[in-house]
Amino acid sequence: MTEGGEPFDAREFLERYFASIWDVLNGGVEAMRPWFVDDFYGETPWSASAPVADGIGAYAKIMAGFRPLMEHYEIRITEFHQTVDPNQVVVEARGGGPLVKGGEYWNDIILFITFREGKMARQKEYFNPTVRPV
């Protein structure tokens, strides 16, 4: 349930978040607060450079790494799977965009997301670490 008493719609929440992700990446921790709990915990098991983000500040720092490399970044949901727990979803998505030095980067992403208090609390993200810009 949302603070207003309506049922929480995880897909709608994620679509709004993904639509604004570039602004969120550029806004740092304060821009992330409407979307993430402060004790957010994120895992990217296949990432050699940042396999864990413990807290919203750590996640903001990781996400800021996209800014100097990309002109814009977006994520599009390709499949959405609601689990029996209304606070847990599995999302298949495509993320990427144009690169500052030319070309584009796109990757398929699988996200396991847990919500708490209407915000993202936990995320485990799988992507293909061998994909290179084109």
C-alpha positions in Angstrom: 0.0 0.0 0.0 1.1 3.5 -0.7 1.0 6.3 2.0 -2.3 7.4 0.4 -3.8 3.9 0.9 -3.8 2.8 -2.7 -2.2 -0.5 -3.7 1.5 -0.2 -4.6 2.1 -0.6 -8.4 5.7 -1.7 -8.8 5.6 -1.7 -12.6 4.2 1.9 -12.7 6.8 3.0 -10.1 9.7 1.4 -12.2 8.5 2.9 -15.4 8.5 6.3 -13.8 11.9 5.7 -12.3 13.4 4.4 -15.6 11.9 7.3 -17.5 13.8 9.7 -15.2 17.0 7.7 -14.6 19.3 10.1 -16.4 18.2 13.0 -14.2 18.5 10.8 -11.2 22.0 9.7 -12.1 22.9 13.4 -12.5 21.2 14.5 -9.3 23.2 12.3 -6.8 21.8 11.1 -3.5 19.1 13.7 -3.1 17.6 12.8 -6.5 17.7 9.1 -5.5 15.7 9.6 -2.2 12.2 9.4 -3.8 13.2 6.1 -5.4 15.4 4.3 -2.8 15.4 3.7 0.9 18.5 5.1 2.7 19.7 1.6 3.6 19.3 0.3 0.0 21.4 -2.7 -0.8 22.4 -3.4 -4.4 24.3 -6.3 -5.9 25.8 -6.7 -9.4 27.4 -10.1 -9.0 29.0 -10.0 -12.5 30.5 -6.6 -12.0 34.3 -6.6 -11.4 34.4 -3.0 -10.4 31.3 -2.6 -8.2 29.7 -5.9 -7.1 28.0 -4.4 -4.0 26.4 -1.0 -3.0 25.7 -0.8 0.7 23.5 2.3 1.1 22.1 4.9 -1.1 25.3 6.9 -1.1 27.3 4.0 -2.3 24.8 3.3 -5.1 24.8 7.0 -6.1 28.6 6.9 -6.5 28.4 3.7 -8.6 25.7 5.2 -10.8 27.6 8.5 -11.2 30.2 6.5 -13.2 27.9 6.5 -16.2 27.9 10.3 -16.5 31.3 10.9 -18.0 30.9 8.0 -20.4 27.4 8.5 -21.8 25.5 11.3 -23.3 22.3 9.8 -22.0 21.3 6.6 -20.3 17.9 4.9 -20.3 16.3 1.6 -19.3 13.3 0.1 -21.0 11.3 -2.8 -19.5 10.9 -5.7 -21.9 9.3 -8.1 -19.4 7.8 -7.6 -16.0 7.1 -10.4 -13.5 5.2 -9.8 -10.3 6.0 -12.5 -7.7 3.5 -13.7 -5.1 5.0 -11.1 -2.7 3.7 -7.7 -3.9 7.0 -6.2 -2.8 9.2 -8.4 -5.0 9.4 -8.3 -8.8 11.7 -9.6 -11.5 12.3 -7.3 -14.4 13.9 -8.0 -17.8 15.1 -4.8 -19.4 17.4 -3.2 -22.0 19.6 -0.4 -20.8 22.1 1.9 -22.6 22.4 4.9 -24.8 24.7 7.0 -26.8 28.4 7.3 -25.7 30.2 10.6 -25.3 33.0 9.4 -27.6 30.6 8.1 -30.3 28.8 4.9 -30.8 26.3 3.3 -28.4 26.2 0.9 -25.5 23.2 -1.4 -24.9 22.9 -4.4 -22.6 20.2 -6.7 -21.5 19.5 -6.6 -17.8 17.7 -8.9 -15.3 16.7 -7.2 -12.0 15.4 -8.8 -8.9 13.9 -5.9 -6.9 12.4 -5.8 -3.4 10.4 -2.7 -2.3 9.9 -1.4 1.2 7.8 1.7 2.1 7.1 2.2 -1.6 10.8 2.5 -2.6 13.5 0.2 -3.8 15.2 -1.5 -0.8 17.2 -4.3 -2.5 18.3 -5.0 -6.0 20.2 -7.8 -7.6 21.2 -7.0 -11.2 22.6 -9.3 -13.8 24.0 -8.1 -17.1 26.4 -9.3 -19.7 29.8 -8.0 -18.7 31.3 -8.9 -22.1 29.1 -6.5 -24.1 31.2 -3.7 -25.7 30.1 -0.4 -27.2 29.3 -0.4 -30.9 
